Amino acid sequence: MSGRELLQQRCTDSAGDSGWRPSALVSAAKAGDLLLLDGVHRLHPATLALLHRLVQDRELNLPDGSRLLRADRYEALKVQTGLNDDQLFQSGITPIHSSFRILALAEPLAAGTSSGSRGAKGPPWLSEELLPAFLFHSVPSLGPKQQREIIEKLVPDVPIDSLSLLLQLSHQLVQATDSTTQALASLLSTRQLVRLARLLACYGDSLHALVHRACLSRFLPSPARAALDKAMDDCGIVAAEEGPTTDRDEVICEVKDGVLKIGSVSFPVRDSDIKSKVPHTLFYDNPQHLKVMEEMLKDFKLGEHLLLVGNQGVGKNKIVDRFLHLLNHPREYVQLHRDTTVQSLTLQPGVRDGIIVYDDSPLVCAVLNGRVLVVDEADKAPTHVTCVLRGLVEGGEVTLADGRRIVPDKAQVGGRPGVIVAHPDFRMIVLANRPGFPFLGNDFFSAMGGVFACHAVDNPSADAERMMLARYGPNVPPAALQNLVQAFAELRSLASHGQLAYPYSIREAVSIVRHMQVATSSCTSYRLLVNQWQRK
């Protein structure tokens, strides 16, 4: 965000004339409201410098040429010039209300970064220039006793033994001396502990599996994953003993009498009249994807927003489309990219009768109508843009590019214009690739994974993959499919050991089988391809 955007924004009226729209900061200064300035650490130091005069002198020059003056200087100016309020307003001078205050929120500096040194991503936000501008208060992390009190009040039915083990693990990670183990502590924040406690109370899931899922241990580096396993073993959190299972008929998925049942979880199917918004996709059930959908349904039933992380081509979009199709739930879809801005995320520009107009984006439509917003390729957009999603998920509030605000409750409207009340059925499902090479996107999970219920999506097992490929290519010989599955398993093993750059997924295997299915049995190239797979 630039300094100009922090104060005023350019806008276009119905006649096509451009003008200036005051930001939330200027509106709060005029009305005497409390301004909550969240994410100060993300602002550039030059942008933060604009706040100095406002905070210390209670004066500000705006980009449109107008000025904000503190109340006593404004009254003195009225006496000196003999002008009334309307005349001063026409001259571009407006008083700052005496009740105006700023409450800024920021994250601390990274470890090993001093206030005067430049970090890898630019200068740190906390500098000698900013220190006199605010009265600083440090918010300490909650201890195990305080966390227990909060969780027991929010989730009174949580099993006491499981909660004690969970808090012991969290405290052990915080008290660790090595940096690898300390980094894991941020993955088990108080918000995450409350989410795990709700799952334990409602479904009695395995604590071992819940912790691994919350930390996305599938995509952690080997040292971090080993440190997590060791910490869990030291706390007595062990995996539940399971009997031998097969890939066939492991998870039941059915819709009966208006109720969707996936595994042991049931949820009523939505009665939606907008069939065009309900996704329909070709999907072949397999135990691993059904298990992911079962875990998704648990979180969806608890009102959580979901984050699916996995390699490209493992079926994240397919899973979400099938999930919403079974629920008969309409969706809005948006795909992010590296040029995505906050304005394009909240508004869609268009031209009507030669005039630029701004329509509601899929995000706003989903909030208004209680639909599911599917955000694809979330790791491609800059993190300062996707932080809009964090504000919407975390607090239910966000300011749109046209000045309107989304609030979670009607009580917060207060007769103010331009306020949108979020629908209670609104949900968000975010899809992102795992961090690191070769996808080279932003680490979305580290930046804001804590506000979502996270799920790791991987390729199906060998047996499930073979059965799925057989349904895509019923005329392909089973021997060729078996060789294909073995070849891709070897490629993925090489990728996991760093010997291949790209982790080949089920998507590439399906593409090959589709080509083999289209070819006729009399085609020479088809016979050669089948013989080649059979010789391997």
Buried (B, 14 or more C-beta within 10 A) or exposed (E): EEBBBBBBBEBBEEEEEEEBBBBBBBBBBBEBBEBBBBBBBBBEBEBBBBBEBBBEEBBBBBEBEBBBBBBEBBEEBBEEEEBEEEEBEEEEBBBBBEEBBBEBEBEEBEEEBEBEEEEEEEBBBBEEEBEEBBEEEEEEEBEBEEBBEBBBEEBEEBBEEBBBBBBBBBBBBBEBEEEBBBBBBBBBBBEBBBBBBBBBBBBEBBBBEBBBBBBBBBBBEEEBBEBBBEBBEEBEBEEEEEEEEEBEEBBEBEBEEEEBBBBEBEBEBBEBEEEEBBBEEEBBBBBBBBBBBBBBBBBBBBEBBBBBBBBBBBBBBBBBBBBBBBBBBBBBBBBBEEEBBBBBBBBBEEEEEEEEBBEBBBBBBBBBBBBBBBBBBBBBBBBBBBBBBBBBBBEBBBBBBBBBBBBBEEEEEEEEEEBBBBEEBBBBBBBBBBBEEEBEBBBBBBBBBBBBBBBBBBBBBBBBBBBBBBEBBEEBBEEBBBBBBBBBBEBBEBBEEEEBEBBBBBBBBBEBBBBBBEBEEEEEEBEEBBEEBEEE
